[in-house]
């Protein structure tokens, strides 16, 4: 064989090897786009962990499931402001994530961003909260039934058969799915005249603001016997105001105290008789979404509901606290 022929054979062999290697490395990766191998890029737009014990547990759950060890590259953005969340979502779209996960600060304003995500081939999941968009713009929503949470809480309150219901209603961030759902059932009672609205004001999930609201009512001299706070942190702030004013609360107290989220510390307040009711809200949606992404779970409905319940101080057990309580 001549040197010329031998050189030609080496060149052909080299080209074949290159083509085979290229076919193996570009034929489909772990990401949704079928591109090169590598981690699945997930952008999470969420409320900040400082918002509440619920949110802290939710953020930790997202970070644990969408970790590098599980094959993901996680990008996160946190804000209580809808416009900042929208900007963050747009940024993730520009960066080219494979999946966009959203817990929206408000239910409205998301149409254009989600349309852009769909045009870019980015699959969207909603978690924790619904938003007002056409369901064709997202793969699935793994959420709590916030309206049912409100109905469960209000039905429990009605079952207490109080002589009268004079309610301080402390709302969460206005326009959020949680606020709308937990407010709805109580508003219906106010409209029917079965309950009296002493004050209805947002504390935007903040403990200190909730304390100020209750202090203001106490200083005004208005009579009240129920505090309906839309998360545990705000209920805690409300109780601090009662304690400073020497007003009794909880089992056998003057004021019925109600919260939501079921942090362990809040459930312990129930067990001690200092609070009366706490509504469960599960923060664990990440594994369900990951299972869908990984093909381990099939989406049979656009809305996947977490099953939840409410807890009464008179029947709460230590097992309930250990099983359903968040945090430590």
C-alpha positions in Angstrom: 0.0 0.0 0.0 1.3 3.4 -1.0 1.7 6.2 1.6 -0.9 8.2 -0.3 -3.5 5.4 0.0 -2.7 4.8 3.6 -3.1 8.6 4.4 -6.5 8.6 2.6 -7.7 5.6 4.7 -6.6 7.4 7.9 -8.5 10.5 6.9 -11.7 8.5 6.2 -11.4 6.6 9.5 -11.0 9.9 11.3 -14.1 11.4 9.6 -16.2 8.3 10.5 -15.2 8.4 14.1 -16.0 12.2 14.3 -19.5 11.6 12.8 -20.2 8.7 15.2 -19.1 10.7 18.2 -21.2 13.7 17.1 -24.3 11.5 16.7 -23.9 10.1 20.2 -23.4 13.4 21.9 -26.2 15.4 20.2 -29.0 12.8 20.0 -30.9 13.8 23.2 -29.9 15.1 26.6 -31.6 15.2 29.9 -33.2 18.6 29.3 -36.6 19.1 27.8 -35.3 20.5 24.5 -33.5 17.3 23.5 -30.2 19.2 23.2 -26.8 18.3 24.5 -26.4 16.3 27.7 -26.2 18.1 30.9 -28.4 19.1 33.9 -32.0 20.0 33.4 -32.3 23.8 33.8 -35.1 24.9 36.1 -36.0 28.5 36.9 -38.1 29.0 40.0 -40.0 32.2 40.6 -41.2 32.2 44.2 -42.0 34.3 47.2 -39.1 34.9 49.6 -38.5 32.4 52.4 -38.7 35.2 54.9 -42.4 35.5 54.1 -43.5 32.8 56.5 -42.6 29.4 58.0 -44.6 27.8 55.2 -42.6 29.6 52.6 -39.3 28.7 54.2 -40.3 25.0 54.1 -41.4 25.4 50.5 -38.1 27.0 49.4 -36.1 24.3 51.1 -38.2 21.6 49.5 -37.6 23.1 46.0 -33.8 23.4 46.6 -33.6 19.8 47.9 -35.5 18.2 45.0 -34.1 20.4 42.1 -30.5 19.8 43.2 -27.4 19.1 41.2 -27.3 15.6 42.8 -30.7 15.0 41.2 -29.6 16.2 37.8 -30.8 19.8 37.9 -29.3 23.2 37.5 -31.5 25.4 39.7 -32.0 29.2 39.2 -34.2 31.0 41.7 -35.8 34.5 42.1 -37.7 35.7 45.1 -40.1 38.6 45.5 -43.5 39.5 47.0 -44.0 42.0 44.1 -45.7 40.8 41.0 -43.8 43.1 38.6 -40.4 41.9 40.0 -41.5 38.3 39.6 -42.5 38.9 36.0 -39.1 40.4 35.3 -37.4 37.4 36.8 -39.5 35.0 34.8 -38.6 36.9 31.6 -34.9 36.7 32.6 -35.1 32.9 32.9 -36.8 32.7 29.5 -34.0 34.7 28.0 -31.4 32.5 29.7 -33.0 29.5 28.1 -34.2 27.3 31.1 -35.9 24.1 30.3 -38.6 24.5 32.8 -40.2 27.5 34.5 -41.9 27.1 37.9 -44.0 29.9 39.3 -45.6 30.7 42.7 -47.1 34.0 41.7 -47.4 37.0 44.0 -50.7 38.0 42.2 -53.1 36.0 40.1 -53.1 38.4 37.2 -50.6 39.9 34.7 -48.9 36.6 33.6 -50.4 36.0 30.1 -47.6 37.6 28.0 -44.7 36.1 29.9 -46.2 32.6 29.7 -46.9 33.0 26.0 -43.2 33.9 25.5 -42.2 30.8 27.5 -44.4 28.6 25.3 -42.9 30.2 22.1 -39.4 29.5 23.4 -40.3 25.8 24.1 -40.1 26.2 27.9 -42.5 24.2 29.9 -44.3 26.0 32.8 -45.5 24.5 36.0 -47.5 26.5 38.6 -47.0 25.6 42.3 -48.6 26.6 45.5 -50.9 29.2 43.8 -53.1 29.4 40.7 -52.9 32.3 38.3 -55.5 33.6 35.8 -54.2 32.4 32.5 -55.4 29.9 29.9 -54.5 26.4 31.0 -52.8 25.7 27.6 -50.0 28.0 28.8 -48.8 25.6 31.6 -48.2 21.9 31.9 -49.8 21.5 35.4 -50.6 23.3 38.6 -49.6 21.6 41.8 -51.5 23.6 44.4 -53.6 23.8 47.5 -57.3 24.5 47.2 -57.3 27.9 48.9 -61.0 28.3 48.7 -61.5 25.0 50.4 -59.1 26.0 53.1 -61.2 29.1 53.7 -64.5 27.1 53.7 -63.1 24.5 56.1 -61.9 27.2 58.5 -65.2 29.2 58.4 -67.3 26.0 58.8 -65.3 25.2 61.9 -65.9 28.7 63.2 -69.6 28.4 62.6 -69.6 25.1 64.4 -68.4 26.8 67.6 -71.9 28.3 67.9 -70.7 31.6 69.4 -73.4 34.0 70.6 -72.0 36.6 68.2 -69.1 36.8 65.8 -67.2 40.0 65.9 -64.2 39.3 63.6 -60.8 41.0 63.1 -59.8 39.7 59.7 -56.1 40.0 58.9 -55.5 39.3 55.3 -52.4 38.1 53.4 -50.9 39.8 50.3 -53.8 41.2 48.4 -54.4 39.5 45.0 -52.6 36.3 45.9 -54.4 33.0 45.4 -54.0 32.3 49.1 -55.5 35.6 50.2 -58.4 35.3 47.7 -59.2 31.8 48.7 -59.0 32.3 52.5 -60.9 35.5 52.3 -63.8 34.3 50.2 -65.7 32.1 52.7 -65.4 34.8 55.4 -66.6 37.5 53.1 -69.7 35.4 52.4 -70.5 35.3 56.1 -70.0 39.1 56.4 -72.4 39.6 53.5 -75.0 37.3 55.0 -74.9 39.1 58.3 -74.0 36.0 60.3 -70.6 37.6 61.2 -69.7 41.2 61.9 -66.5 42.6 60.2 -64.8 44.7 62.9 -61.9 45.3 60.6 -60.6 43.7 57.4 -57.0 44.7 56.6 -53.9 43.3 54.9 -50.7 42.7 56.9 -49.1 41.2 53.7 -48.2 38.1 55.7 -46.1 40.2 58.2 -46.2 39.5 61.9 -45.4 43.0 63.0 -48.1 44.5 60.8 -50.7 42.1 62.1 -49.8 43.2 65.7 -50.3 46.9 64.7 -53.8 46.1 63.2 -54.9 44.4 66.4 -53.4 47.1 68.6 -55.4 49.7 66.6 -58.6 47.9 67.2 -57.9 47.5 70.9 -57.2 51.2 71.2 -60.4 52.1 69.3 -62.5 50.3 71.9 -64.3 48.2 69.3 -65.5 44.8 70.7 -64.2 41.6 69.0 -64.1 37.9 69.9 -62.5 36.3 66.8 -59.2 36.9 65.1 -59.0 35.2 61.6 -55.4 35.6 60.4 -54.5 34.2 57.0 -51.2 32.8 58.1 -49.5 31.7 61.3 -47.1 34.6 61.5 -49.9 37.1 61.4 -51.8 35.2 64.1 -48.7 35.3 66.2 -48.5 39.0 65.9 -52.1 39.4 66.7 -51.7 37.3 69.9 -48.8 39.4 71.0 -51.1 42.5 70.9 -53.7 40.6 72.9 -51.1 39.5 75.5 -49.8 43.1 75.9 -53.4 44.3 76.5 -54.1 41.5 79.0 -56.9 40.0 76.8 -57.4 36.3 77.1 -57.5 34.0 74.1 -57.6 30.4 73.0 -59.6 27.7 74.8 -61.8 29.3 77.5 -60.4 32.7 76.4 -62.3 35.8 75.3 -60.9 35.7 71.7 -60.9 32.8 69.3 -57.5 32.7 67.4 -57.3 31.2 63.9 -54.2 30.8 61.7 -53.1 28.9 58.6 -50.1 26.9 57.5 -49.5 24.5 60.4 -46.0 25.4 61.5 -45.0 23.1 64.4 -44.6 26.1 66.7 -48.2 27.2 65.8 -49.6 23.8 66.4 -47.9 23.7 69.8 -49.8 27.0 70.5 -53.0 25.1 69.8 -51.9 22.1 71.9 -51.2 24.5 74.8 -54.7 26.0 74.4 -53.5 29.5 73.4 -54.9 29.3 69.9 -58.1 27.5 68.7 -57.7 26.5 65.0 -55.0 26.1 62.4 -55.6 25.3 58.7 -53.2 23.1 56.9 -51.4 24.2 53.7 -48.9 21.8 52.3 -45.7 23.4 50.9 -44.4 20.2 49.3 -45.0 20.3 45.5 -41.4 19.9 44.2 -41.3 16.1 44.0 -44.6 15.9 42.2 -43.3 18.3 39.5 -39.9 16.5 39.3 -41.7 13.2 38.8 -43.6 14.7 35.9 -40.4 16.2 34.4 -38.6 12.8 34.7 -41.5 10.9 33.2 -42.3 9.1 36.5 -45.7 10.6 36.8 -48.4 11.2 34.1 -50.4 14.4 34.1 -54.1 13.4 34.0 -55.4 16.7 35.2 -54.1 20.3 34.8 -54.7 20.9 38.5 -53.2 18.6 41.1 -54.6 19.3 44.5 -52.8 18.7 47.8 -55.1 17.1 50.3 -55.4 19.2 53.5 -57.3 19.5 56.7 -58.0 21.9 59.6 -56.9 21.3 63.3 -58.9 22.1 66.4 -57.0 22.8 69.6 -59.4 20.5 71.6 -58.6 17.4 69.5 -55.0 18.1 68.2 -52.5 15.3 69.2 -48.7 15.2 69.3 -48.8 12.8 66.4 -50.7 15.4 64.4 -47.9 17.9 65.2 -45.2 15.5 64.2 -46.9 14.4 61.0 -48.3 17.6 59.7 -46.3 20.4 61.4 -43.7 22.4 59.4 -40.3 23.3 60.6 -39.1 22.6 64.1 
